[in-house]
Amino acid sequence: MTDPEKPVLFHMVPSRGMVARWMLEEVGVPYDLRLLDGKKGENRAADYLAINPMGKVPALRHRGVLITENPAICAYLADAFPAANLAPAVDDPRRGTYYRWLFFAHGCVEPAVIDKAFERPPVQRGALGYGTYEDVFDTLEAALAPGPWLLGEHFTAADVIVGGQLAWGLRFGTVEKRTTFVEYAARLAERPAHQRQTALDGALIAAAEEAARTA
Ligand SMILES: N[C@@H](CCC(=O)N[C@@H](CS)C(=O)NCC(=O)O)C(=O)O
C-alpha cells in the first residue's frame, strides 16, 4: 500500500528530473523514486503515458495529484512542506519576486538556453517571449549580483530552478562563464542537498553506463 503523503518522483538519468530530485533533497522528506529507462522507451510506454501523456520527466505524484513541469514541482514542494522554508509566505511581498524568477526560469532562461544549444536562428526580439539571449542573461546577472541567492539571504525553490538551468548551461557551454554565474553555481554546489542528489544520481548514471557496457 503506497502512502499518499510520500511524494513519488518519476525520474530518468540524466534528465531535468535531477533538479526535481535536488528539490526533494532540499525539502528533506522521504520520497519514492520510479526510475524509467529512456533508452528502453519506458517513458513512452502506455503505463507511463497514462501518468504523463507528454512522456516526459520529471513528474511528481503527491496526495493523489500529479504535477509536471519542473518549476511547478519545485514550487509545489516548497508550499506542501513549509517547514523547509523554501518559499516566502503567500502574504510576504517578496512572494512577487519569488514568482518572478520561477516564471522567468521557464519562460525565459530555459528557451534561451535551448535555442542557443540547438543554434536556432534568432527571431524578432518583440515576438520572442525572452527577447534576446543577452537580455535574459544581463537581467539574471543583475538579479544575482547582490547574492547570495535570488531573494538575498533566503534560499528558495527559485534558486533550485534557476540554479539547475544555469549549472546545466555552464557545463554545456550555453551560458557564458560570467563571474556572477560561476560563483552562484559554486555556492549551490556546496549545499548538502545538492551534494546528496549529485551522489545519488551519479550512482544511477554510473550503473546505467556499466549495464550498457556489459549488455
Ligand atoms: N517542460 C518539462 C520538460 C521535461 C523534459 O523535456 N524532460 C526530458 C528529459 S530532460 C524528457 O523527459 N525527455 C524524454 C522524451 O521527451 O522522450 C519540464 O520542465 O519539466
The ligand as an SDF file (V2000), in Angstrom:
LIG
                    3D

 20 19  0  0  0  0  0  0  0  0999 V2000
    8.7870   21.1220  -19.6500 N   0  0  0  0  0  0  0  0  0  0  0  0
    9.3140   19.9720  -18.9490 C   0  0  0  0  0  0  0  0  0  0  0  0
   10.3960   19.3790  -19.7960 C   0  0  0  0  0  0  0  0  0  0  0  0
   10.7470   17.9890  -19.3660 C   0  0  0  0  0  0  0  0  0  0  0  0
   11.6520   17.2990  -20.3690 C   0  0  0  0  0  0  0  0  0  0  0  0
   11.8280   17.7430  -21.5150 O   0  0  0  0  0  0  0  0  0  0  0  0
   12.2490   16.1910  -19.9380 N   0  0  0  0  0  0  0  0  0  0  0  0
   13.0780   15.4000  -20.8150 C   0  0  0  0  0  0  0  0  0  0  0  0
   14.3220   14.9460  -20.0650 C   0  0  0  0  0  0  0  0  0  0  0  0
   15.3920   16.2820  -19.6370 S   0  0  0  0  0  0  0  0  0  0  0  0
   12.3360   14.1350  -21.2150 C   0  0  0  0  0  0  0  0  0  0  0  0
   11.5530   13.6110  -20.4370 O   0  0  0  0  0  0  0  0  0  0  0  0
   12.6380   13.6320  -22.4060 N   0  0  0  0  0  0  0  0  0  0  0  0
   12.1550   12.3600  -22.8600 C   0  0  0  0  0  0  0  0  0  0  0  0
   11.2580   12.4560  -24.0440 C   0  0  0  0  0  0  0  0  0  0  0  0
   10.7290   13.5240  -24.3480 O   0  0  0  0  0  0  0  0  0  0  0  0
   11.0700   11.3980  -24.6620 O   0  0  0  0  0  0  0  0  0  0  0  0
    9.8300   20.3850  -17.5690 C   0  0  0  0  0  0  0  0  0  0  0  0
   10.3810   21.4580  -17.4210 O   0  0  0  0  0  0  0  0  0  0  0  0
    9.6850   19.6080  -16.6180 O   0  0  0  0  0  0  0  0  0  0  0  0
  1  2  1  0
  2  3  1  0
  2 18  1  0
  3  4  1  0
  4  5  1  0
  5  6  2  0
  5  7  1  0
  7  8  1  0
  8  9  1  0
  8 11  1  0
  9 10  1  0
 11 12  2  0
 11 13  1  0
 13 14  1  0
 14 15  1  0
 15 16  2  0
 15 17  1  0
 18 19  2  0
 18 20  1  0
M  END
$$$$
